[in-house]
C-alpha cells in the first residue's frame, strides 16, 4: 500500500475507533424497554439471526466533507453465483437507482451480495462488486453477473459528487462481512444519511416464529434516509419534538420539505419462500415503514430486497405466509428505530444533523405509555 494511503487509513481507523465508542454509548430500542409487536426477536435481534447471513460495513469519514460508506448483506459465505438464493425486489416508490432489480424479478434469484451505498456511487460500487464476483474461484469463465446495489442520497452531509466509495471499500465490506452483532447507526451506507430530520443510518432487527408455525426466522436491515412524522410505537415523537413533515408549511414559515430521501429494506429469512411470496414479504415492509410515520413522498425511493436462504424445491403455501408477513412488519419497524437510536450527531459538508434526542424521546414515550 502506498504510504499516503496507509497514513490515510490509519487516520480513518483512529477516527472510527472514537466514533464507534460514541455510538456504543447510545442504546437500541429494547435497551430502553421499548417492545415492538408481539413476536419475539432472535438471539441478536439482527438480520444475522438468519443462519448463514453475514453483514459487513465500510465507513468512510475523511476531512470535513466525506461522510459515506457501503454496507454488504451476504446471504451465505459461498459462491453466490454458483449457489444463488431465491429473491425478489418490491418497489414502494421508484425514485431511486437500484441496480440489478429487473433480472432479480424476472428470474427470482439473487446471485451477488446485496450492497447499499450512496446514490452517485451505485455504478462504481457495482463495478467493484463485479470485480469481486469475477475473481471468485469457479467463476473464471463467467460472462454475465447481475450485481445488486441499492442506494440512498447522503448529499446533505457528504460530498456526494466526489463518489468516494470505491473498490477498496467494497472489498473491505464484503471480505469483512461476518455473523454476530451488526453495527448500527451512522456506519457503512448509513454514515451520511438523515431520517425524519435527525441522524439516520443502518438499523436491524429480527423475529422468530413459534415452532407451531415452523420456527422460521425473519431478519431485516434498513438504510434510513427518509422523512415524515416520526412515530415510535404509536407515540407522536416527531410532533412532540416539533420536527416533522409539513410543519413549516402548516405554520406558514420557511416551507422546508424534510420528507424526501429514500429507505432500503433488506429482508432475509430461512423459511422456504419462493420469489412471488418473497415479493409479498417485501410489500409488507412498507407497512412497517408506515408505522414509523413515513410520508412516502414523491422524492423518497422506498425499496425492499428480500431473499430466502432455504435450499428448497417445495415452498410454503400462501396460507402459511401471514405470520411471516407480520414478522417483516415488526422487524422493519424496530430496525428503523434502532437506526435512529444508535446514530450520533454528525457534521459534514457544511451541515450538522443532530441525533434523535434520547432523553426527550424517552419522556415522550412514557407520556404516551409506549414504555414504562
C-alpha positions as YAML, in Angstrom:
chain: A
units: angstrom
residues:
- id: 1
  name: UNK
  ca: [0.00, 0.00, 0.00]
- id: 2
  name: UNK
  ca: [1.42, 3.46, -0.87]
- id: 3
  name: UNK
  ca: [2.48, 5.47, 2.16]
- id: 4
  name: UNK
  ca: [-0.15, 8.19, 1.70]
- id: 5
  name: UNK
  ca: [-2.91, 5.59, 1.52]
- id: 6
  name: UNK
  ca: [-1.53, 3.86, 4.59]
- id: 7
  name: UNK
  ca: [-1.40, 7.07, 6.60]
- id: 8
  name: UNK
  ca: [-4.90, 7.97, 5.47]
- id: 9
  name: UNK
  ca: [-6.16, 4.54, 6.52]
- id: 10
  name: UNK
  ca: [-4.53, 4.86, 9.95]
- id: 11
  name: UNK
  ca: [-6.17, 8.24, 10.44]
- id: 12
  name: UNK
  ca: [-9.53, 6.83, 9.40]
- id: 13
  name: UNK
  ca: [-9.16, 3.90, 11.79]
- id: 14
  name: UNK
  ca: [-8.28, 6.20, 14.69]
- id: 15
  name: UNK
  ca: [-11.31, 8.38, 13.94]
- id: 16
  name: UNK
  ca: [-13.51, 5.32, 13.57]
- id: 17
  name: UNK
  ca: [-12.40, 3.97, 16.96]
- id: 18
  name: UNK
  ca: [-13.58, 7.16, 18.68]
- id: 19
  name: UNK
  ca: [-16.71, 7.21, 16.51]
- id: 20
  name: UNK
  ca: [-17.68, 3.61, 17.36]
- id: 21
  name: UNK
  ca: [-17.12, 4.27, 21.07]
- id: 22
  name: UNK
  ca: [-19.55, 7.18, 20.87]
- id: 23
  name: UNK
  ca: [-22.12, 5.01, 19.09]
- id: 24
  name: UNK
  ca: [-21.79, 2.33, 21.75]
- id: 25
  name: UNK
  ca: [-22.98, 4.83, 24.34]
- id: 26
  name: UNK
  ca: [-26.38, 5.05, 22.69]
- id: 27
  name: UNK
  ca: [-28.92, 2.27, 23.27]
- id: 28
  name: UNK
  ca: [-31.00, 0.16, 20.94]
- id: 29
  name: UNK
  ca: [-34.78, 0.41, 21.21]
- id: 30
  name: UNK
  ca: [-35.14, -2.59, 23.50]
- id: 31
  name: UNK
  ca: [-32.45, -1.25, 25.82]
- id: 32
  name: UNK
  ca: [-34.89, 1.46, 26.96]
- id: 33
  name: UNK
  ca: [-37.74, -1.00, 27.40]
- id: 34
  name: UNK
  ca: [-39.41, -0.46, 24.03]
- id: 35
  name: UNK
  ca: [-41.08, -3.63, 22.75]
- id: 36
  name: UNK
  ca: [-42.30, -3.59, 19.17]
- id: 37
  name: UNK
  ca: [-45.07, -6.01, 18.23]
- id: 38
  name: UNK
  ca: [-45.86, -9.44, 19.61]
- id: 39
  name: UNK
  ca: [-43.34, -11.80, 18.02]
- id: 40
  name: UNK
  ca: [-40.05, -12.46, 19.85]
- id: 41
  name: UNK
  ca: [-36.76, -11.38, 18.31]
- id: 42
  name: UNK
  ca: [-33.92, -13.75, 17.55]
- id: 43
  name: UNK
  ca: [-30.93, -14.05, 19.86]
- id: 44
  name: UNK
  ca: [-29.19, -10.97, 18.42]
- id: 45
  name: UNK
  ca: [-32.31, -9.13, 17.23]
- id: 46
  name: UNK
  ca: [-30.50, -8.70, 13.91]
- id: 47
  name: UNK
  ca: [-30.61, -9.89, 10.31]
- id: 48
  name: UNK
  ca: [-27.71, -12.20, 11.19]
- id: 49
  name: UNK
  ca: [-30.12, -14.28, 13.29]
- id: 50
  name: UNK
  ca: [-30.94, -15.91, 9.95]
- id: 51
  name: UNK
  ca: [-28.30, -18.63, 9.87]
- id: 52
  name: UNK
  ca: [-25.57, -18.05, 7.32]
- id: 53
  name: UNK
  ca: [-26.29, -14.37, 6.67]
- id: 54
  name: UNK
  ca: [-23.27, -12.07, 7.01]
- id: 55
  name: UNK
  ca: [-23.05, -8.28, 7.24]
- id: 56
  name: UNK
  ca: [-20.04, -6.07, 6.54]
- id: 57
  name: UNK
  ca: [-19.61, -2.30, 6.74]
- id: 58
  name: UNK
  ca: [-17.02, 0.09, 5.35]
- id: 59
  name: UNK
  ca: [-17.32, 3.57, 6.82]
- id: 60
  name: UNK
  ca: [-15.60, 6.43, 5.02]
- id: 61
  name: UNK
  ca: [-15.06, 9.58, 7.11]
- id: 62
  name: UNK
  ca: [-12.41, 11.89, 5.77]
- id: 63
  name: UNK
  ca: [-11.78, 15.61, 6.21]
- id: 64
  name: UNK
  ca: [-14.73, 17.96, 6.61]
- id: 65
  name: UNK
  ca: [-16.90, 16.76, 3.75]
- id: 66
  name: UNK
  ca: [-16.68, 12.98, 3.19]
- id: 67
  name: UNK
  ca: [-19.30, 11.08, 5.20]
- id: 68
  name: UNK
  ca: [-20.32, 7.95, 3.32]
- id: 69
  name: UNK
  ca: [-19.72, 4.22, 3.02]
- id: 70
  name: UNK
  ca: [-21.01, 0.86, 1.90]
- id: 71
  name: UNK
  ca: [-22.90, -1.94, 3.66]
- id: 72
  name: UNK
  ca: [-22.82, -5.53, 2.42]
- id: 73
  name: UNK
  ca: [-25.50, -8.10, 3.21]
- id: 74
  name: UNK
  ca: [-24.22, -11.53, 2.15]
- id: 75
  name: UNK
  ca: [-26.84, -14.33, 2.02]
- id: 76
  name: UNK
  ca: [-24.20, -17.04, 2.56]
- id: 77
  name: UNK
  ca: [-20.44, -17.41, 2.63]
- id: 78
  name: UNK
  ca: [-20.16, -19.47, -0.55]
- id: 79
  name: UNK
  ca: [-20.02, -18.52, -4.21]
- id: 80
  name: UNK
  ca: [-23.39, -16.84, -4.69]
- id: 81
  name: UNK
  ca: [-23.19, -17.02, -8.46]
- id: 82
  name: UNK
  ca: [-22.90, -20.81, -8.23]
- id: 83
  name: UNK
  ca: [-25.32, -21.10, -5.30]
- id: 84
  name: UNK
  ca: [-27.96, -18.48, -5.96]
- id: 85
  name: UNK
  ca: [-30.70, -17.69, -3.45]
- id: 86
  name: UNK
  ca: [-34.38, -17.13, -4.13]
- id: 87
  name: UNK
  ca: [-35.00, -13.40, -4.16]
- id: 88
  name: UNK
  ca: [-37.36, -10.58, -5.04]
- id: 89
  name: UNK
  ca: [-37.47, -6.80, -5.07]
- id: 90
  name: UNK
  ca: [-40.52, -4.74, -4.17]
- id: 91
  name: UNK
  ca: [-40.78, -1.11, -5.23]
- id: 92
  name: UNK
  ca: [-42.78, 1.07, -2.86]
- id: 93
  name: UNK
  ca: [-41.83, 4.28, -4.63]
- id: 94
  name: UNK
  ca: [-39.38, 4.05, -7.52]
- id: 95
  name: UNK
  ca: [-37.43, 7.28, -7.06]
- id: 96
  name: UNK
  ca: [-34.08, 5.50, -6.89]
- id: 97
  name: UNK
  ca: [-31.26, 3.72, -8.68]
- id: 98
  name: UNK
  ca: [-31.42, 0.06, -7.70]
- id: 99
  name: UNK
  ca: [-29.03, -1.82, -9.96]
- id: 100
  name: UNK
  ca: [-29.95, -5.39, -10.84]
- id: 101
  name: UNK
  ca: [-33.64, -5.21, -9.95]
- id: 102
  name: UNK
  ca: [-35.15, -6.29, -13.28]
- id: 103
  name: UNK
  ca: [-33.23, -9.55, -13.51]
- id: 104
  name: UNK
  ca: [-33.96, -10.41, -9.88]
- id: 105
  name: UNK
  ca: [-37.68, -10.06, -10.51]
- id: 106
  name: UNK
  ca: [-37.52, -11.81, -13.87]
- id: 107
  name: UNK
  ca: [-35.64, -14.90, -12.65]
- id: 108
  name: UNK
  ca: [-36.47, -14.80, -8.94]
- id: 109
  name: UNK
  ca: [-32.83, -15.18, -7.92]
- id: 110
  name: UNK
  ca: [-30.05, -13.13, -6.32]
- id: 111
  name: UNK
  ca: [-26.51, -14.08, -7.32]
- id: 112
  name: UNK
  ca: [-24.31, -11.49, -5.55]
- id: 113
  name: UNK
  ca: [-24.09, -9.89, -2.13]
- id: 114
  name: UNK
  ca: [-26.59, -7.07, -1.68]
- id: 115
  name: UNK
  ca: [-24.69, -3.78, -1.38]
- id: 116
  name: UNK
  ca: [-26.03, -0.47, -0.08]
- id: 117
  name: UNK
  ca: [-24.29, 2.85, -0.70]
- id: 118
  name: UNK
  ca: [-24.90, 6.48, -1.74]
- id: 119
  name: UNK
  ca: [-26.73, 7.47, -4.91]
- id: 120
  name: UNK
  ca: [-23.93, 8.55, -7.24]
- id: 121
  name: UNK
  ca: [-21.73, 5.68, -6.11]
- id: 122
  name: UNK
  ca: [-24.00, 2.91, -7.44]
- id: 123
  name: UNK
  ca: [-22.09, 2.39, -10.74]
- id: 124
  name: UNK
  ca: [-18.69, 2.36, -9.02]
- id: 125
  name: UNK
  ca: [-19.86, 0.01, -6.29]
- id: 126
  name: UNK
  ca: [-21.47, -2.28, -8.87]
- id: 127
  name: UNK
  ca: [-18.22, -2.32, -10.85]
- id: 128
  name: UNK
  ca: [-16.23, -3.29, -7.77]
- id: 129
  name: UNK
  ca: [-18.81, -5.95, -6.91]
- id: 130
  name: UNK
  ca: [-18.31, -7.40, -10.40]
- id: 131
  name: UNK
  ca: [-14.55, -7.48, -9.77]
- id: 132
  name: UNK
  ca: [-15.17, -9.41, -6.55]
- id: 133
  name: UNK
  ca: [-17.53, -11.92, -8.15]
- id: 134
  name: UNK
  ca: [-15.45, -12.48, -11.29]
- id: 135
  name: UNK
  ca: [-12.41, -13.16, -9.12]
- id: 136
  name: UNK
  ca: [-14.03, -15.96, -7.13]
- id: 137
  name: UNK
  ca: [-12.73, -19.49, -7.79]
- id: 138
  name: UNK
  ca: [-15.11, -21.25, -10.14]
- id: 139
  name: UNK
  ca: [-16.15, -18.07, -11.95]
- id: 140
  name: UNK
  ca: [-13.26, -17.95, -14.40]
- id: 141
  name: UNK
  ca: [-15.49, -18.47, -17.46]
- id: 142
  name: UNK
  ca: [-18.46, -16.39, -16.27]
- id: 143
  name: UNK
  ca: [-19.60, -13.76, -18.78]
- id: 144
  name: UNK
  ca: [-22.67, -12.29, -17.09]
- id: 145
  name: UNK
  ca: [-23.25, -11.35, -13.46]
- id: 146
  name: UNK
  ca: [-26.14, -9.31, -12.07]
- id: 147
  name: UNK
  ca: [-24.84, -7.07, -9.25]
- id: 148
  name: UNK
  ca: [-27.50, -5.89, -6.79]
- id: 149
  name: UNK
  ca: [-26.69, -2.41, -5.47]
- id: 150
  name: UNK
  ca: [-29.17, -0.07, -3.77]
- id: 151
  name: UNK
  ca: [-28.76, 3.49, -2.55]
- id: 152
  name: UNK
  ca: [-29.98, 6.49, -0.65]
- id: 153
  name: UNK
  ca: [-28.81, 10.07, -1.16]
- id: 154
  name: UNK
  ca: [-26.36, 11.24, 1.52]
- id: 155
  name: UNK
  ca: [-25.54, 14.53, -0.23]
- id: 156
  name: UNK
  ca: [-26.53, 16.75, 2.70]
- id: 157
  name: UNK
  ca: [-23.68, 15.55, 4.91]
- id: 158
  name: UNK
  ca: [-21.41, 14.09, 2.26]
- id: 159
  name: UNK
  ca: [-19.56, 15.31, -0.81]
- id: 160
  name: UNK
  ca: [-21.69, 13.00, -2.92]
- id: 161
  name: UNK
  ca: [-20.38, 14.35, -6.24]
- id: 162
  name: UNK
  ca: [-16.92, 13.11, -5.31]
- id: 163
  name: UNK
  ca: [-18.16, 9.49, -5.48]
- id: 164
  name: UNK
  ca: [-15.62, 8.45, -2.88]
- id: 165
  name: UNK
  ca: [-16.69, 4.84, -2.30]
- id: 166
  name: UNK
  ca: [-14.57, 2.58, -4.49]
- id: 167
  name: UNK
  ca: [-13.06, -0.83, -4.86]
- id: 168
  name: UNK
  ca: [-11.17, -0.75, -1.54]
- id: 169
  name: UNK
  ca: [-14.30, 0.00, 0.47]
- id: 170
  name: UNK
  ca: [-16.43, -2.55, -1.39]
- id: 171
  name: UNK
  ca: [-13.86, -5.31, -0.94]
- id: 172
  name: UNK
  ca: [-13.44, -4.37, 2.74]
- id: 173
  name: UNK
  ca: [-17.19, -4.60, 3.37]
- id: 174
  name: UNK
  ca: [-17.61, -7.93, 1.58]
- id: 175
  name: UNK
  ca: [-14.47, -9.59, 2.92]
- id: 176
  name: UNK
  ca: [-15.17, -8.27, 6.42]
- id: 177
  name: UNK
  ca: [-18.76, -9.47, 6.43]
- id: 178
  name: UNK
  ca: [-19.49, -11.66, 9.42]
- id: 179
  name: UNK
  ca: [-22.19, -13.21, 11.52]
- id: 180
  name: UNK
  ca: [-22.96, -11.96, 15.01]
- id: 181
  name: UNK
  ca: [-23.93, -8.45, 16.16]
- id: 182
  name: UNK
  ca: [-24.38, -5.85, 13.43]
- id: 183
  name: UNK
  ca: [-23.01, -2.30, 13.63]
- id: 184
  name: UNK
  ca: [-25.85, 0.21, 13.61]
- id: 185
  name: UNK
  ca: [-26.31, 3.94, 13.34]
- id: 186
  name: UNK
  ca: [-24.04, 6.22, 11.31]
- id: 187
  name: UNK
  ca: [-21.89, 3.47, 9.82]
- id: 188
  name: UNK
  ca: [-21.39, 1.98, 6.36]
- id: 189
  name: UNK
  ca: [-24.05, 3.13, 3.93]
- id: 190
  name: UNK
  ca: [-25.74, 4.98, 6.78]
- id: 191
  name: UNK
  ca: [-22.80, 7.23, 7.59]
- id: 192
  name: UNK
  ca: [-24.25, 10.33, 5.92]
- id: 193
  name: UNK
  ca: [-27.99, 9.67, 5.96]
- id: 194
  name: UNK
  ca: [-30.80, 11.69, 7.57]
- id: 195
  name: UNK
  ca: [-34.16, 10.33, 8.78]
- id: 196
  name: UNK
  ca: [-37.13, 12.36, 10.00]
- id: 197
  name: UNK
  ca: [-34.82, 15.38, 10.31]
- id: 198
  name: UNK
  ca: [-32.48, 13.53, 12.66]
- id: 199
  name: UNK
  ca: [-29.38, 11.43, 12.02]
- id: 200
  name: UNK
  ca: [-30.39, 8.21, 10.32]
- id: 201
  name: UNK
  ca: [-28.29, 5.21, 9.42]
- id: 202
  name: UNK
  ca: [-28.19, 1.43, 9.50]
- id: 203
  name: UNK
  ca: [-30.58, -0.48, 11.74]
- id: 204
  name: UNK
  ca: [-31.53, -4.11, 12.10]
- id: 205
  name: UNK
  ca: [-33.99, -6.38, 13.88]
- id: 206
  name: UNK
  ca: [-35.39, -9.91, 13.65]
- id: 207
  name: UNK
  ca: [-38.40, -12.00, 14.53]
- id: 208
  name: UNK
  ca: [-38.74, -15.72, 15.24]
- id: 209
  name: UNK
  ca: [-41.94, -17.66, 14.65]
- id: 210
  name: UNK
  ca: [-43.12, -20.21, 17.21]
- id: 211
  name: UNK
  ca: [-42.39, -23.87, 16.48]
- id: 212
  name: UNK
  ca: [-46.05, -24.49, 15.69]
- id: 213
  name: UNK
  ca: [-45.69, -22.05, 12.77]
- id: 214
  name: UNK
  ca: [-42.43, -23.52, 11.51]
- id: 215
  name: UNK
  ca: [-39.95, -21.84, 13.86]
- id: 216
  name: UNK
  ca: [-38.67, -19.69, 10.99]
- id: 217
  name: UNK
  ca: [-36.60, -16.53, 11.43]
- id: 218
  name: UNK
  ca: [-37.03, -13.25, 9.58]
- id: 219
  name: UNK
  ca: [-34.29, -10.63, 9.74]
- id: 220
  name: UNK
  ca: [-34.38, -7.06, 8.45]
- id: 221
  name: UNK
  ca: [-31.67, -4.46, 7.85]
- id: 222
  name: UNK
  ca: [-32.54, -0.89, 6.87]
- id: 223
  name: UNK
  ca: [-30.69, 2.10, 5.48]
- id: 224
  name: UNK
  ca: [-32.81, 5.05, 6.66]
- id: 225
  name: UNK
  ca: [-32.74, 8.36, 4.82]
- id: 226
  name: UNK
  ca: [-36.41, 9.29, 4.60]
- id: 227
  name: UNK
  ca: [-38.93, 11.52, 6.34]
- id: 228
  name: UNK
  ca: [-42.43, 12.05, 7.55]
- id: 229
  name: UNK
  ca: [-43.88, 12.43, 11.04]
- id: 230
  name: UNK
  ca: [-41.77, 10.24, 13.31]
- id: 231
  name: UNK
  ca: [-43.94, 7.85, 15.27]
- id: 232
  name: UNK
  ca: [-42.43, 5.36, 17.74]
- id: 233
  name: UNK
  ca: [-44.70, 2.56, 18.97]
- id: 234
  name: UNK
  ca: [-47.67, 4.81, 18.33]
- id: 235
  name: UNK
  ca: [-46.24, 7.84, 20.16]
- id: 236
  name: UNK
  ca: [-46.11, 11.05, 18.06]
- id: 237
  name: UNK
  ca: [-42.44, 11.72, 18.73]
- id: 238
  name: UNK
  ca: [-41.84, 13.95, 15.72]
- id: 239
  name: UNK
  ca: [-44.83, 16.12, 16.51]
- id: 240
  name: UNK
  ca: [-43.86, 16.43, 20.17]
- id: 241
  name: UNK
  ca: [-40.28, 17.33, 19.24]
- id: 242
  name: UNK
  ca: [-41.53, 19.91, 16.74]
- id: 243
  name: UNK
  ca: [-39.76, 18.36, 13.77]
- id: 244
  name: UNK
  ca: [-41.92, 16.76, 11.12]
- id: 245
  name: UNK
  ca: [-43.06, 16.83, 7.51]
- id: 246
  name: UNK
  ca: [-45.10, 19.92, 6.52]
- id: 247
  name: UNK
  ca: [-44.55, 21.61, 9.89]
- id: 248
  name: UNK
  ca: [-43.22, 24.77, 8.30]
- id: 249
  name: UNK
  ca: [-45.89, 24.79, 5.63]
- id: 250
  name: UNK
  ca: [-48.62, 24.37, 8.23]
- id: 251
  name: UNK
  ca: [-47.10, 27.20, 10.25]
- id: 252
  name: UNK
  ca: [-46.56, 29.25, 7.07]
- id: 253
  name: UNK
  ca: [-42.87, 29.80, 7.66]
- id: 254
  name: UNK
  ca: [-39.90, 28.69, 5.58]
- id: 255
  name: UNK
  ca: [-41.57, 25.95, 3.55]
- id: 256
  name: UNK
  ca: [-38.95, 23.24, 4.16]
- id: 257
  name: UNK
  ca: [-39.74, 19.72, 2.95]
- id: 258
  name: UNK
  ca: [-37.81, 17.17, 5.06]
- id: 259
  name: UNK
  ca: [-39.69, 14.11, 3.80]
- id: 260
  name: UNK
  ca: [-37.74, 13.38, 0.63]
- id: 261
  name: UNK
  ca: [-34.92, 10.87, 0.79]
- id: 262
  name: UNK
  ca: [-35.02, 7.11, 0.49]
- id: 263
  name: UNK
  ca: [-35.11, 3.93, 2.52]
- id: 264
  name: UNK
  ca: [-33.80, 0.49, 1.64]
- id: 265
  name: UNK
  ca: [-35.15, -2.57, 3.47]
- id: 266
  name: UNK
  ca: [-33.22, -5.84, 3.15]
- id: 267
  name: UNK
  ca: [-35.20, -8.89, 4.29]
- id: 268
  name: UNK
  ca: [-33.70, -12.32, 4.95]
- id: 269
  name: UNK
  ca: [-35.48, -15.50, 6.01]
- id: 270
  name: UNK
  ca: [-34.68, -19.16, 6.41]
- id: 271
  name: UNK
  ca: [-38.27, -20.05, 5.51]
- id: 272
  name: UNK
  ca: [-38.70, -21.87, 2.16]
- id: 273
  name: UNK
  ca: [-40.34, -18.97, 0.31]
- id: 274
  name: UNK
  ca: [-40.45, -18.57, -3.46]
- id: 275
  name: UNK
  ca: [-39.97, -15.40, -5.49]
- id: 276
  name: UNK
  ca: [-43.64, -14.44, -5.56]
- id: 277
  name: UNK
  ca: [-44.10, -14.66, -1.82]
- id: 278
  name: UNK
  ca: [-40.74, -13.00, -1.14]
- id: 279
  name: UNK
  ca: [-42.04, -10.05, -3.12]
- id: 280
  name: UNK
  ca: [-45.18, -10.11, -0.97]
- id: 281
  name: UNK
  ca: [-42.96, -10.05, 2.12]
- id: 282
  name: UNK
  ca: [-41.21, -7.01, 0.65]
- id: 283
  name: UNK
  ca: [-44.56, -5.29, 0.24]
- id: 284
  name: UNK
  ca: [-45.31, -5.79, 3.94]
- id: 285
  name: UNK
  ca: [-42.12, -3.95, 4.90]
- id: 286
  name: UNK
  ca: [-43.84, -0.79, 3.64]
- id: 287
  name: UNK
  ca: [-46.39, -1.31, 6.40]
- id: 288
  name: UNK
  ca: [-43.56, -1.36, 8.89]
- id: 289
  name: UNK
  ca: [-42.29, 1.93, 7.46]
- id: 290
  name: UNK
  ca: [-45.80, 3.37, 7.72]
- id: 291
  name: UNK
  ca: [-45.83, 2.55, 11.43]
- id: 292
  name: UNK
  ca: [-42.76, 4.75, 11.86]
- id: 293
  name: UNK
  ca: [-44.52, 7.71, 10.24]
- id: 294
  name: UNK
  ca: [-43.15, 7.51, 6.71]
- id: 295
  name: UNK
  ca: [-44.66, 10.07, 4.33]
- id: 296
  name: UNK
  ca: [-43.65, 8.03, 1.25]
- id: 297
  name: UNK
  ca: [-43.08, 11.32, -0.53]
- id: 298
  name: UNK
  ca: [-42.54, 11.83, -4.25]
- id: 299
  name: UNK
  ca: [-38.77, 12.01, -3.85]
- id: 300
  name: UNK
  ca: [-38.40, 9.07, -1.49]
- id: 301
  name: UNK
  ca: [-37.09, 5.88, -3.08]
- id: 302
  name: UNK
  ca: [-38.63, 3.11, -0.99]
- id: 303
  name: UNK
  ca: [-37.40, -0.39, -1.87]
- id: 304
  name: UNK
  ca: [-37.40, -3.83, -0.28]
- id: 305
  name: UNK
  ca: [-34.94, -6.58, -1.27]
- id: 306
  name: UNK
  ca: [-35.94, -9.99, 0.07]
- id: 307
  name: UNK
  ca: [-34.22, -13.36, -0.10]
- id: 308
  name: UNK
  ca: [-34.52, -16.84, 1.36]
- id: 309
  name: UNK
  ca: [-31.53, -18.89, 2.46]
- id: 310
  name: UNK
  ca: [-33.54, -22.14, 2.31]
- id: 311
  name: UNK
  ca: [-32.34, -24.75, -0.19]
- id: 312
  name: UNK
  ca: [-35.81, -25.86, -1.16]
- id: 313
  name: UNK
  ca: [-37.80, -27.05, -4.11]
- id: 314
  name: UNK
  ca: [-41.04, -27.18, -2.14]
- id: 315
  name: UNK
  ca: [-42.22, -23.83, -0.80]
- id: 316
  name: UNK
  ca: [-44.63, -22.57, 1.81]
- id: 317
  name: UNK
  ca: [-48.21, -22.18, 0.70]
- id: 318
  name: UNK
  ca: [-49.92, -18.81, 0.53]
- id: 319
  name: UNK
  ca: [-51.88, -19.67, 3.66]
- id: 320
  name: UNK
  ca: [-48.64, -20.16, 5.60]
- id: 321
  name: UNK
  ca: [-47.32, -16.69, 4.76]
- id: 322
  name: UNK
  ca: [-49.32, -14.49, 7.13]
- id: 323
  name: UNK
  ca: [-47.08, -14.99, 10.20]
- id: 324
  name: UNK
  ca: [-44.03, -14.17, 8.06]
- id: 325
  name: UNK
  ca: [-45.76, -11.01, 6.85]
- id: 326
  name: UNK
  ca: [-46.25, -9.89, 10.45]
- id: 327
  name: UNK
  ca: [-42.63, -10.72, 11.24]
- id: 328
  name: UNK
  ca: [-41.48, -8.45, 8.40]
- id: 329
  name: UNK
  ca: [-43.69, -5.59, 9.55]
- id: 330
  name: UNK
  ca: [-42.48, -5.76, 13.14]
- id: 331
  name: UNK
  ca: [-38.80, -6.24, 12.30]
- id: 332
  name: UNK
  ca: [-38.85, -3.37, 9.80]
- id: 333
  name: UNK
  ca: [-40.42, -1.02, 12.32]
- id: 334
  name: UNK
  ca: [-37.91, -1.88, 15.02]
- id: 335
  name: UNK
  ca: [-34.94, -1.76, 12.65]
- id: 336
  name: UNK
  ca: [-35.85, 1.85, 11.81]
- id: 337
  name: UNK
  ca: [-35.96, 2.75, 15.49]
- id: 338
  name: UNK
  ca: [-32.57, 1.13, 16.05]
- id: 339
  name: UNK
  ca: [-31.07, 3.14, 13.18]
- id: 340
  name: UNK
  ca: [-32.20, 6.35, 14.89]
- id: 341
  name: UNK
  ca: [-31.40, 5.36, 18.45]
- id: 342
  name: UNK
  ca: [-27.88, 4.23, 17.61]
- id: 343
  name: UNK
  ca: [-26.89, 7.12, 15.32]
- id: 344
  name: UNK
  ca: [-24.88, 10.01, 16.70]
- id: 345
  name: UNK
  ca: [-24.81, 13.68, 15.72]
- id: 346
  name: UNK
  ca: [-22.84, 14.14, 12.51]
- id: 347
  name: UNK
  ca: [-21.21, 17.20, 10.94]
- id: 348
  name: UNK
  ca: [-20.10, 17.13, 7.32]
- id: 349
  name: UNK
  ca: [-20.15, 19.07, 4.08]
- id: 350
  name: UNK
  ca: [-21.00, 22.29, 5.92]
- id: 351
  name: UNK
  ca: [-24.03, 20.88, 7.75]
- id: 352
  name: UNK
  ca: [-24.79, 19.30, 11.11]
- id: 353
  name: UNK
  ca: [-27.57, 16.79, 11.72]
- id: 354
  name: UNK
  ca: [-28.41, 16.08, 15.32]
- id: 355
  name: UNK
  ca: [-29.04, 12.64, 16.70]
- id: 356
  name: UNK
  ca: [-32.51, 11.87, 17.97]
- id: 357
  name: UNK
  ca: [-32.54, 13.37, 21.49]
- id: 358
  name: UNK
  ca: [-32.90, 10.31, 23.69]
- id: 359
  name: UNK
  ca: [-33.91, 11.94, 26.97]
- id: 360
  name: UNK
  ca: [-36.74, 13.87, 25.33]
- id: 361
  name: UNK
  ca: [-37.77, 10.86, 23.26]
- id: 362
  name: UNK
  ca: [-37.92, 8.60, 26.31]
- id: 363
  name: UNK
  ca: [-40.04, 11.19, 28.11]
- id: 364
  name: UNK
  ca: [-42.45, 11.31, 25.18]
- id: 365
  name: UNK
  ca: [-42.66, 7.52, 25.03]
- id: 366
  name: UNK
  ca: [-43.52, 7.44, 28.73]
- id: 367
  name: UNK
  ca: [-46.09, 10.19, 28.27]
- id: 368
  name: UNK
  ca: [-47.92, 8.08, 25.70]
- id: 369
  name: UNK
  ca: [-47.39, 4.81, 27.63]
- id: 370
  name: UNK
  ca: [-45.19, 3.30, 24.93]
- id: 371
  name: UNK
  ca: [-42.71, 2.42, 27.67]
- id: 372
  name: UNK
  ca: [-42.94, 2.49, 31.43]
...
